[in-house]
Amino acid sequence: MRTAHSTFLAAGLMLAGCTAPVATEAPRTSVPEAVVALAAPYQDVATARVRPEDGCYWYLHAGPVETTLLPLRTPQGNRICTEASETAGA
């Protein structure tokens, strides 16, 4: 009798640890092909989006410790921004 209770208790504890994965990625947005062509290859262009604060494209970088937004850059290191942000800064 005691063994049966222990088995059910152990099974219940193991099942309690099972959870559904939580979506941590931003919704995928369509990035213009021109931006994809400009971007350096090591960046996740699929997660890129324009931030209204600066008008530039930012992408989600999944590092070993945390996931953070980084500016989308060309292979030369230049930020990729929309035309509206370039004219606003002039």
N, C-alpha and C positions, 0 to 999 in steps of 0.2 A: 504494500500500500504506500509506504513512504517513498519507494522508488518511483512509482507512477507520479506522485506529486512533484518530485524533484525533476522528472523528465519534462512535465508540463511547465514548470517554473523556468527551467533552462531554455525550453523552446520559446516561451513568452519573452524572455530577456533577449534572446537572439533576434526575434522578430521586431522587437522594439527599436533595435538599432538600424533597421532598414527604413530608409526614407527615399522619397522621390528626389531626383536631382533638381536643384534650383537653377533657373536660368539667370546667369550673371552677365550675359552679353547684351550689348545694346541692340536695338532692332536694326536689322540690315537695311541700309539705304542704297539707292542707286547712285553711283558716283559717275560723272561724265567720263567717257573714254579718254578725253584729252587729259584729265587729271590722272587717270590710271597710267597713261603713257609717260607722264612727267614724274611720277612717284618712284622713289628708290625701291628696289626689289625686296628689301628686308621688312617692309611695313605691311600691316594688314589693311589693305585698301578697302576690303569689304565692310569694315566697321567705320570707315571715314565718314565724317559729317562736317558741315560748316557751322562754326560757332558764331552766333550773332554779335558777340562782344568784339571780335576782331575781323570777322569776315574770312577767316582762314580755315582750311581743312585740318581736322584733328582726327586721330585714329586711336583705338584702344590697343595699348601694348600690354600683353600678358607676360609679366616678368616672373621670376622665381618666387617673389615674395608678395607682390600685389599687382593688380591691373590698374593702369592709369592712362589718362589721355595724354597723347604727345602730338606735337604739330607734325603734319604730313610734310615731308621734305623731298626735294629732288636729290639725285645722286651727288650733286655738288653741295648740298646742305641748305639750299634756299627753301624757305617756307612756301607752300602752295596756297595762294589766296584767290578770292574771287575778284573780278574787275571792280566791283563796287568798293571793296576795301582799299584798293590801290588808288582810286580817284579820291576817296575820302581823306587819305593821308597827304595828298598833294596840296 
